[in-house]
């Protein structure tokens, strides 16, 4: 088995479900040293029980990424435990319900920006310094196709995910000379828990907008994420990579 992530210290937010959980499972199998965070404490406990059977090198912490002090404390714990941070995957995200822009309320903006944008900002603020100190590292922020183009009835979400790409590109330029590379991944609609309450006709509508006429599978998105953060992929920096079945090719 090819294990490029063996003994790498890797942080994942939003680790209790979706892309984060699948990443944690795959990286644990490669014997990475994992720092896993989620505000879902029960889900995180279940993940710990599962992964501990194959990998004992894990730090599991409840964390609300909208709160700077919690993020700061978590990153300090990670460095105290493992003495370094090789890779960080800022995956925690959310979306409010779909509604037209003119019906979007201030609280919709506040919630999307708190989790999707401030969560990424706070994370990078405390991930980059130890990476500089150790001589480099890699950060992957999870944006969205809604962060590249328009997303009808998801104005607040789209704006927050555009902001993630702005943060990604800015950090990539500022810290490249320190060998810290920062990229973003922009998936199309994928079959993760964020869509679990959507009716079939809505999912079918989403799929119809893709040239491949289907939604993404979480395994497909995670495969791309692993490729972006791979140690040998050392010259990719400041990119927002679409994994979208061809949507962005229109």
Secondary structure, 3 states (H helix, E strand, C coil): CCCCCCCCEEEEECCCCHHHHHHHHHHHHCCCEEEEEECCHHHHHHHHHHHCCCCCCEEEEECCCCCHHHHHHHHHHHHHHHCCCCEEEECCCCCCCCECHHHCCHHHHHHHHHHHHHHHHHHHHHHHHHHHHHCCEEEEEECCHHHCCCCCCEHHHHHHHHHHHHHHHHHHHHHHHHCEEEEEEEECCECCHHHCCCCHHHHHHHHHCCCCCCCECHHHHHHHHHHHHCCCCCCCCCCEEEECCCHHHC
